[in-house]
Amino acid sequence: MHRRQFLKFGVAASLLCSAPLRVAASNNRLGRVVIIGAGYGGATAAKYLRMWSRGRIEVIVVEPNDHFVSCPLSNLVLGGELTLNDITFAYDSLIQNHGIRWIRDQVIAIDPDKAEIRLHAGALSYDRLIVSPGIDFIYERHPALSSREAQDKIPHAWKAGLQTQNLLSQIKSMPNGGIFAMTIPLLPYRCPPAPYERVCQIAFYLKNNNPKSKIMVLDANPAITSKRPLFERAWRDLYPGLIEYLPGSDLQEIDIATKTVKTVFDTLKADVLNVIPPQRAGALALASGLANVNRRWCEVDFLTYESKVLPRVHVLGDAVDSSLPKSAHIATSQAKVCANAIVSLMSGGNPEPNPVFANTCYSYIDDKMAMHVANVYRYDAAEKVMKPAEGGGISAHASYQEGLQAKSWALNMWADVLT
């Protein structure tokens, strides 16, 4: 299925305008689930709640953005293989095909005692609430980076969208022989292999357009965190002399005006600086107390994804505290486990006692070749966590065939989430 066959860029405003709030759910046989956030986790949960309840659960999604932008494949925009339009989609098909009520608004607060959320437009009650808040950034050590002006000058581009386009423009404007520098935070962060894929994509662009330039990778981790031998081989074989990798380089100081960074080892001035900040659960999770693990991540029951802090509130996606990768595929898998559990609970039953799901993550090393890491995860009843099962692993090497498979994987993901 080609992208244009199932979604068109843009949004039908009539579907996304805020509807009147406090509408009674008495006509719904099982009740109402409100979902905050329509990224990979929230959108998937909305679809499967409607499907698996056979329409007996009213689903209301609250999402401030008017379109969906995919983080997977967004690095290819920086390499020139894709445009931002190629990874941007309307929510129309998801809404129309599944009878989802959509409110385009911002959530101000969660009131678990009243079982309602507060929006700019008013209050909205729920029987169960799903919060899929994504990530936010930790700027405590470098608060100047939190301003809009600083991010225009030094974009993180870790949430695909306008910052991706901004970073691409800066790369294209680099002087001949200039320096591109990237800082990578300590794990955990969204999509462990993504920074190293980004290095490949920027190296691909510079090799073809600014071959005398240099990429400096300042990684706070002691080594490449995912697909290490494959990335090392790609950098050596495809981009010799272009990339310098400096592990253990935790960011200590930054001068925004001069784009100069200082680590424990070096001081470096760049022409283009891409600082990827440390991350935590989105702001709503922090404000509502859902982020109870070091005020950073959200502790959940992995059979239902119900919060360990707030009853009848479920958390999905990168905000969840777990040992699993923070990836789009994991978010959709969590969403399906959660949706199945909620349908069972609201029907008077019990959640599935042994959930199993898979995760696959592709990384492109140039415009056509990719490689993957994949695992199956099973629920461990003794430890009450999801653990990797036997099998899985990474590609033997990157290939053109896997590049085609990566595109198919993305198209299937988008179709599953958004139609």
N, C-alpha and C positions, 0 to 999 in steps of 0.2 A: 504494500500500500504506500503510495507516494504521499508526501505531506499535503500537497494541494488537493488530494482526493478526499481528505477527511477534515481539514480545517483551513480556514482562510485567515490571513492576518487582519487584525482588527476585532472589534467587539460590537455587538448589537446593543445600543444604549438602552433600548426598551427592556432588555432582559436584566440589565445590571443596575438599574435605578433602585434605590432603597424602597422596599415595600413597607406598608404600615406594620408596626410592631404590635406585640401582645396579641397576636391572632390565636385563638383557642385551638388546641390540638385534639379536641374531642372526637373529631371524625376519623382520627388515626387510631387503628386498633391497638397499636403497640406503644405509641408515644412519639416524642420529638427528640431528635439529636441535633444539636447545633455544633457546627465545625468552624473553628477559627483558623483561617489560613488555608489557601488552596494551592499549595505547592504539590510536590509529588505525593506526600503523605496525605494531606487533607483532601485533595481532589480524588485520590483513589478510594479513600474511606467513604466519601460521599457517594460515589458511584456504586460501590459494592454493598453499602447499607441499603440503598434503594433496591438493588437487584436481589440480594439474598433475603430481604424482608418481603419481597414481592409487593413493594409499594406500601407496606403496612407501617413503616416508620417514616414519619415526616423528617426530611433532612433540610436544614437551613445552613447555608455557607455564608460566612462573613469574611470578605476579602477586600482589602482597599485597592488593590491593583486591577486595572482593566484588562490585563492580558497575562499570559503565562510565558515566562522566559526560562528556557532550559539551561541549567548549569552544565550537565553532560553535553559535550561537543562544543561548548562555548570557547574553549581554547583554540578551536579551529578557526574562529573568527580572527584571532590574533595572528594566525599563520597565513590567512588569506584564502583558505579553502571554502569557508562559509561566510555568510553575512549574518548580522543580527536578525534580519528578517527571517532567515532560514530556521532559527531556533525560537521564534516568537509565535504564539498561537492564541486564538480566541477561545473563550470558554463556552461558546454557543452550543456546540454539539453535546457536551457534557450536560448542560442545563436542560436542553430540549429533550434529549434521548431518555433522561432518567427522572424528569419531573422534580428537579431540585430547585428549591427557592433560594435566590441569590440576593444578598445584601452587600452593596459596595459601601463599606463604612470602616471605621477604625474602632477597635475595642478599647475602651477606656479602663475597664476593670472587670474582674470576675467576683461575684458574690456567691460563694458556695452555700451560705446559710439560706439564702432565698432561692438558690438554684437558678440564677439568672446572670446575664452579662449586661454591662452598660455600654452603650454606643453613643455616638454624638446624636443619633436620631432618637434615642430613648432606651428602654430596657427590653430584654428579650429573655424569656424563660426557657428552660430546658429540662428534659428528663435525664439526659446524659449529655456531657460536653466533651468534644474532642479538641484539643489544642495542638496545632501543628505550627509552632512559631518560628521554625528555622533557627538560624544563628544570629547572634549579635557579636560585636567586637569588644575586646577588652583594651581600653585606652588609658587605663590608670597610670601606667608608666610613661606614656607619651600622649597626654591629653590634647596637645595641639593637633594631633592627627584626626581628632573627632570632628573638626569643623568642616563645613562644606568647602570652604576655600582651600584647606589643606588637601582634601581628597580630590579636588579638581587638579591640583598640582601633582599629587602623589596618589594616584588611584590604586585601591586594592584589587578591584575587579573580581572580588570573590563572591559577589552576587551578580550573576550575569545580567547585563542591561546597559545602561548609559555609560557606566564606568568601563565596561568592556570596550565600547566604541572610543572612549576617551583614551584609554591605554593604547589602542591601536593607532590612533592619530599621533600620539607622542612617539611611538616606535617609528612610524613613517617619517616623522620630522627629525629623527636623530641625525646629528652631523656625521659626515663621513669619518669612519674610524671611532665613533663614539662608544660610550659605555652604558650598557643596560645592566642594572643591578636589581636583584630580587632578594627579599628576606623571607624566610620560611619559619613559622613558629614551631614550638614543641608540640608533639601530639598530646591530646587529640585535637584534630581540626577537621573541617569538612573535606572529604574525599582525599585520603592519604596520597595517592599517586598524582593528583592534579597539578601540584606545583612543578613536578618534574616533566609532566606532559607539556605544561606551559613553556618550560625551558626549551623543549624540542620544537614547539611551534614557532616560538620567537627566533630560535636559531635557524629554522627553515626559512623564515622570512628574511632574516639578515643575510644569510648565506647567498640568497638570490638577489638581494637589493642593496646590501651594505656590508660586503664581505670583509672589510677591514675592521669592523666593529668587534666588541667583546661583550660577553655575558658573564657577570659575576653572580654566583649563587651563594648567598650567605644563609646557611641552614643551621638553625639552633639545635637540630637533632644530630646525634653522633654519626649518622649515615643516612642514605636515602631510605625512606621509610616503607616503600612498596616497590616491587618489581626491580629491585636494585640491580641485579646483573644485566637485565635487559636495557635499562636506562643507561647504565655505564657503557654497554656495548654500542648503543645507538649514538651516544655522545662521542665516543672514540671513533667509530667508523664513518658516521655521517657528517660530524661537525668537528673535525680535528682542529685544535688550536683556537676554537671559537668560544668554548665554555670553560670557565674555571670554577670548580666546586670547592667550597670551604665549609666542611662540617664543623659542628660545635660552635658556630658563630652566632651567639645570642645577641640580639639587638640591644645596645646599651643607651645610645644617644642618637638623636636625629636632628639635623638642621634643615628645616623645610625649605627655607629660602634658597639655600645652596645645593639642596639634594645631596647632603653629605650624611653618611651613617657611620657610627662607631660601634664595633663589636668588641668582645674581650681580646681579640687579636689584632684587628685592623681598623683603620679609618679610610673610608672610600668615598670619593665624590663621583656621582653618576650624572649622565645626561638625561637618562630616564630611570626613575626609581619606582619600583613596585614593592611596596611594603604590605605583606599579608599579615594582618594582626592576629594575635591569639584570639580564640573564640570561646563563646559560651552560648547557652540557650537564649533565644530571642527575648527582648525586653519584657514582654508580657509574662513570660514564665518567671522571670526574676521578680517582677513587681507583685505577682500573685502568690509568691512563695512556692511555686511548683519546682523551681530550681533549688532543691534542698541539698544537693551534693556539692559542697564547697561554694555555694551560691553560684554554681556554674552549670550543672546538668541536672536532669530530672529523673528521680528514682521511680520506677514503675514495676508493676506485676507483669511479667512477660507472657502470662496466659491471656491477659486482657488489655494490657497497656494502661490500666487504671493507675493513676498517681498513688504513691504511698503517702501523700500529704493531704490531698483533697479528694473526698469521696465523689464517685460518679463523674470524675474528670479524668480523661484519658489523654496521654501525651504521645505524639508520634514524631519520627524523623530524627534529624541531627541533634535535637534537644535532649534526646533520651540518653541516660547514663548507662553505657554498656561497653563491653570489650569488643563489640563488632565494629566494622568500619562505618563511618558516617557517610552513607552514599545514597543516591537516588533509588537504587534498586532495593536497598535495605528498607528505606522509607515506605516504598510500595508494599513490600512484604509485611512489614509491621502493620500497615493499614488494613491489609486483608485479614490478618489474625485478629486485629482489634474489631473490625466490622463483624466478623463471624461470631466473636465472643459477645458483642453487644446484642446482635440479633438473638442469640441463644438466651442471654440473660433477660432481655425484655420479653422473651417468649416464655419465661419461667423455667428455662433449662440451665445447663452448666456449660462453661466454655470448653473447647477442645483441650484435653489434658496433655497432649503431646504435639504441639505445633512444630512444623518443619518448614523451612523455606530456604531459598537459594539467594546468592548474590553474585553478580557478574559485573566486572568493571573493565572497560576497554580504555586503552591509552594509545593515542596516535604519536608516532615518532617523526612523521613528515606529513605530507598532504594525502598520502594513500596507504601507508603501512601502519598497522596497529598490532597490539598485543593485549592479552587479557590476564586477569586473575579471577578465579571463581571458587566458591565454596558452598557447601550445603551446611545448614545449621539446624540442630535439633535441641529441643528443650530438655534440660537435665533436671529431673524432678527433685533430686537430692539437694542440688545447689540452687535450684530455682533460677537458672540463667540459660541463655541460648549458647550452645557450644558447637564448634565446628565438627562435622562428621568426617569419617574417613573419605579420602578422595580429594578432589579439587586440586588447586595448585595454579601455576602460571604457565604461560606459553613457553615453548622451547625457544622460540625466536619470533620477532615481529615479521609480518608478512602482508602482502597485498590482499590475500584471501581474508585474513582477519580484519583488514581495513573495510572490506565489503560487509563482513559479518557485524562489525561495529555499527555501521550505518543501519543495517537491518535491525539490530538490537535497539537502536534509538527510535526508529520508526515504530517498532512494536511497542516500546515503552510509551511513546506519546499516544499511540492509538489506544492502548489499554487505559491510560490515565484520563484521556481527554475526550473519549467518544462513547 
